[in-house]
Amino acid sequence: METNFTSFCSAFEASFKKQIPGKKGQQPLKPYLKISKNLPSPKGIHAKKAAVMALLIERQNEPHIVLIERSSYDGVHSKQIAFPGGKVEMNDASYLDTALRETKEEIGIDKQAISVIGSLTEVYVLASNFLVFPFVGYINQPVNYIKDTNEVNEILEIPISDFLQPKLIKEKQMKSAFGLNLMAPYYDIQNKIIWGATAMMLSEISFIVKNIDDYKKYLKY
């Protein structure tokens, strides 16, 4: 029997396949220099490749999205909120394989449990010189996490409706890994700051959700 969640996933996939919003969908949450909001980000030479998975799950008959808080370590992404994912390895057959492998390694979800919808627009991360390829999938069964405590401090499940509320989008000045002062739009959700590449991907997902006919019937506000 089709549930509210499965109906949402079907509608999301249909909207996704029409046309994803691309850079336009990322723009509202893209960090920028004070001198110009539209100045294009510089691209590094020989960028490393990574892939992440945005997982949709059902909680209280409402679609949620799975995020992780990374563990504290000596690196530019320490304690940041992100999607499960990581660096492409030589044995990975594709970027999707990377995203699925890393999801298994970090939060214990087997790829057989994930119905993949497709890929979002890639995001370049200047701080670490990574080009990140994001994918979206959903899990239509009970979710049992196995957390890699070396890499993941906390697993978060956040209602998709939160990312559609303008009042939860804020902005403040942040210092980049290169010492640049950036104006950074961010989501202020569950006492967590979600910014940078992850926020840009979530913004693109939000655009897709809002293109679903009568999308609010699937969500709680």
Secondary structure, DSSP 4 states (H G I P E B T S, - for coil): ---HHHHHHHHHHHHHHH---THHHHGGG--EETTBTTPPPP--TT-EEEEEEEEEEEETTEEEEEEEEEPP-SSTTTT-EE-SEEE--TT-SSHHHHHHHHHHHHH---GGG-EEEEE---EEETTTTEEEEEEEEE--S-------TTTEEEEEEEEGGGGG-GGGEEEEEEE-TTS-EEEEEEEEETTEEEEHHHHHHHHHHHHHHHTSTTGGGG---
